[in-house]
Amino acid sequence: MNEPFTHGSSHHRGGDRGSASIWEAFEQLRSSFAPKQPARMNRGDVRAGILSLLAEAPMHGYQIIQEIEERSGGSWKPSPGSVYPTLQLLTDEGLINAEPSSGRKTYSLTEAGREHVEADSDSAAPWESVGRKEPPRAATLAKAGVELAQAAAQVGRSGSKEQVAEAVTELEETKRRLYSILARD
């Protein structure tokens, strides 16, 4: 049975330095792509996000939260404490209505809500301005990097000495190819 592979252990597959190198590389990669503190948006952004989503389709509150998180590349996930009061406010203003459906309230735009969204159609959706320091393409790259690091860690934990050596070679080649991408014009 394989011994658990833990960071800082002196027993990396019998002291194999290749396994330790993979783990160290994984830790470095993971920390460079570690999720940043989620962006804090103001209530106006939550409002604009809700209206923008409901212009596309009726949704319940949890769907709204999930959709905003997805569209912002994970950099903004509004809390239920900001979404649900905003939904109530929009209902009170007559811009949306709530219909019970399968034990949940499904929200949709009223005619007044549609007019409001159309009048403000020049504004970008709030998730499009989140994380301007890290555009969505960087979030996609970060996700791919984390997934690669997870795969490398799995090889480090359970691979044979030969498999670990092969993985190190593959990672070094991948690193070289990534740098060559930046070297191109």
FENGI-V275636 format. One record per backbone hydrogen bond with DSSP energy under -1.0 kcal/mol. CO is the residue of the C=O (numbers start at 1). NH is the residue of the N-H. Records with the same first field share a line. If there is no record, write none. Layout:
CO: NH / NH
This chain:
6: 9
11: 13
12: 16
16: 20
17: 21
18: 22
19: 23
20: 24
21: 25
22: 26
23: 27
24: 28
25: 29
26: 30
27: 31
28: 32
29: 33
42: 45 / 46
43: 47
44: 48
45: 49
46: 50
47: 51
48: 52
49: 53
50: 54
51: 55
53: 56 / 57
59: 107
60: 64
61: 65
62: 66
63: 67
64: 68
65: 69
66: 70
67: 71
68: 72
69: 74
70: 73
72: 75
75: 39
79: 82 / 83
80: 84
83: 87
84: 88
85: 89
86: 90
87: 91
88: 92
89: 93
90: 95 / 96
91: 94
95: 110
97: 108
99: 106
101: 104
104: 101
106: 99
107: 59
108: 97
110: 114
111: 115
112: 116
113: 117
114: 118
115: 119
116: 120
118: 121
120: 123
125: 128
126: 129
131: 134
135: 138 / 139
136: 140
137: 141
138: 142
139: 143
140: 144
141: 145
142: 146
143: 147
144: 148
145: 149
146: 150
147: 151
148: 152
149: 153
150: 154
151: 155
152: 156
153: 157
154: 158
155: 159
160: 164
161: 165
162: 166
163: 167
164: 168
165: 169
166: 170
167: 171
168: 172
169: 173
170: 174
171: 175
172: 176
173: 177
174: 178
175: 179
176: 180
177: 181
178: 182
179: 183
